Amino acid sequence: MSLAADKAKEILVHLGQKVAESGLVIGTWGNLSCRVARDNVVVITPSGLDYRRMTTRDMVIIGMDGRVAEGERKPSTELALHLAVYRSRPDVQCVIHTHSPYAGAMAVNRMPIPAILEDAVAMIGGPVPVTQYAFSGSQRLAELAAAALGRVNAVLLANHGVVGVGRTPDEAFQVCQQVERAAQVYILARAIGTPVALTDEETAVLLEHYTKEYGQRERGEG
């Protein structure tokens, strides 16, 4: 494999540690991957291994056909989900699946997260949809997640967790953080009143402004 694939392995080791330290996952749950476009492969975390113990040697390289190209570990059980997202979204270079608590509460209730916070909307691209229920690791879940994701950058998996995507690993990580924060704020807001979401028109104007204002800067700055 290319140096780009080796770099992706290093990125995932570091990113996995950040995801674990942020509280977005517990133990060995969740999974991460990066697309290596020049090799037409995906580098994904292994199944059932603590993020704090992972090294580059533990990463698994998968072809877009789903076959293992390199690696001795068993790939994440959510491999089908990652591949489905990459196939449907050419712009996505990183996929992160988390089990954060507030977003998880929304997923258990099968409630989408409305467009309530400007910064979250700017990162995610709109409200966070929620899928129908399907068993973890199934092809059905992969198809539902990719379809529900559409053109936004996050989706809730019913009774399961969150999938966040990005054009870079850092962007995907920030998306997952924004989803959890938006879910927390929404739950708190419902406890004290009636949350008011941005309208579709307001969301469109916000996204247009965000694109123009920060078009030459990394998302999340400013």
N, C-alpha and C positions, 0 to 999 in steps of 0.2 A: 504493500500500500504506500501511498504518497506521504510526504511530510505533513500534508494537511490533515490526514487521518490521525497521525501521531499527535498533532497539535489538538485535534478535537478530543482525543483521549485525556490529555492534560487539562483541557478546559472542563470536561465533565467531572474529573476528580475534584477540582477546585469548586465547581458549581454545586456538586453534591454536598460538600461540606457546608457551603453557604446556606443551602436549602435546609439542611438539618439544623444548623445553628439558629436559623430564623424561626424555627417552630412550625414550619409549613408541613413537615412530615414527622412521624414518630418511628423510631427503630429502623427497620428495613423497608417500610412501606413507601410507595411512590416510586417514580422512575424518571429518568432523563435521557435525552438523546440529542445528537447534533447531526445535521446533514452535511456530507462532504460531496459537494456537487461535482467536482472534477473527477471523482472516482465513481460517482453514481451509487454511493453507499450511505448507510446510516451507522453511526457509532452510538451504541446504547449501553446503559448500565446493566449489570448482571442481576439475576433474580436472587433475592434473599440474602444480600450482603450489606452489612452496615456501612453507611456512607463514610464514616470515620476510618474505616479499615480499607476502603477501596484504593487501588493503585491503577496505573495505566494498564498493567498486565491483566486486570480483571475485566476491562472493557471488551465488548463484543462488536465486531463489524459485520453488518448485515447488508446484503444486496437488496435492491428495491424489489426483487422477486421473493424476498423473505428468507433466502438461504444464507446460512452462516458463511462468511468469507474469511473470517479470522477470529480467533479467540477460543479459549478452552472452557470458559464458563457458560452456563445456560443463560441466554438472554432474558430480559424482563418478560414476565408473563403478559405484559401489555404491549408487546411488540406489534401486534396487528393494529392497535390503535395509533401508534406512532407512524407506521407506514401509511395508514389511511389518511392521516393528516398531511403528510408530505406529498402524497399523490394528488390530493385535492387542492393543496396550497403551495404553488411553486415559490412564493415569496417567503415561506417559513423555513428558517434554518435551525431552529431549536424548539423542542417540545419538552415541557415539564409537567409531570402529573403529580399533584400534591394531595394531602389529606388534611388541610387546615380546618380548624374547628368551626369558625363562624360560617365560612363558605360551605362546610359540611352540613351545618344546620339548615342552610337554605336548600341544599341538595336533598336532604332527607325529607323536607317539606315539599320538594319538587317545585320550588318557587324560583323564578329567574330573579336576578339582581337588577333592579331598574337603574336607569341612568341618573343617579342622584348626586354624584360628585364630579366636578369638572375634571380634576386630574385623572381620576379613574377612567372616565369616558374618553379622555384624550389618549390614554394608553391602550385601552381595550377596544375602542372604536364604537361603543354603544352599550346597550344593556347586555348582561351576561345571560344567555339562554340556558335552559336545562334540558337534558335529554329525557327520553323515555327510559325505563329501567331495562337493563340487560346485564347478564352475568359478567363479572370481572374476567378479563382476558378473552372474551368471546369475539368472534368476527362481527356479530350483531352489534356489540357495544362499539366496536371500531367504526362501523358504518354509521351508527347513530351519532357518534361524537363528531365525525367529520362533516356530516350533513348539518347538524345543529350549529357547528362552529361558523359555517358560512364564511363571511369576510371579516368577522370580528376576531379578537385575539384571545378569547377565553370562553370556556363552556363548563357548565356544571354537569357532572355525571350523576344521575339520580341514585340516591342512597349510597353514594360512593365518595366522590371528591371533585377535584378541579383539574382541568387541562388548560395550561397557559402556553401560548406560542409567541415567537418573535423572530425578527429578522436577524437578531443576534442573541447569544446566550444571556447577556445582561438584560436585554429587552424582555425576553421571556420570563426571567426571574422577577423583574419589576412588575410585569403583568400579574404574576401570581400574588405578589405582595399587594397590589392594588385591588385585586379581587377580594382578598381576605379583609382588607380595610373597608372596602365598600360594603361587604356583607355585615361586618361588625357595626358600622355606622347605621345601616338600614335597620338592623335588629334593634339597636338602641333607640333609633328614631321612632320606630313603631311602638316602643314601650312608653314613650312620652307624648306621642301625638300621631299625626298622619303624614308620612313622608311625601314630599312633592317632587316628582321626577321631572327632569328636563323634557320638553316636548321634542318630537322628531325634528321640527324646524330648528329649535335651539341647539339640539345635538349636532345637526348638520353645520350650522354656523360655527359652533365651537370647534368641530373637527377641521373645517376649512381654515379657520384662524390659526389653529394649532399647527397645521401643515405649513402655512405660509410663514408663521412667526418662528418656528423651530425647524424649518425644512433643511437647514444646513448645519444643524446641531444634533447631537445624540438625543434620543428621546429620554425624558426624565430630567434633563437639565433645565435650569431657569425657573 
